[in-house]
Amino acid sequence: HFSNTSTETMSDKIKRMLKNEIQQM
């Protein structure tokens, strides 16, 4: 089910991935 939250989730996922990468560094 794709809704308006879909975009928010994508942004959240990207932000989380970036944060994780930064933390790993």
N, C-alpha and C positions, 0 to 999 in steps of 0.2 A: 504494500500500500504506500503510494507516494503522495505526500501532502506538502503543505507549505513548510512543514518542519523538516522536510527532506533537505532543503538548502541549509538550514541551521545545523543539521546533523553533519553535513559535508564540511561546513566551516569548522565545526567543533572537532571533527576528525582530523582535519588538516592542522588545526591549532595544536591538538594533542600530539600529533606526530612530530610537529616542529619542536614542541616542548620536550618530547622524549629524546629527540636527536640532540638537542642542546644539552640536556642533562647527561646524556651518555658521553658527550664530548668532555 
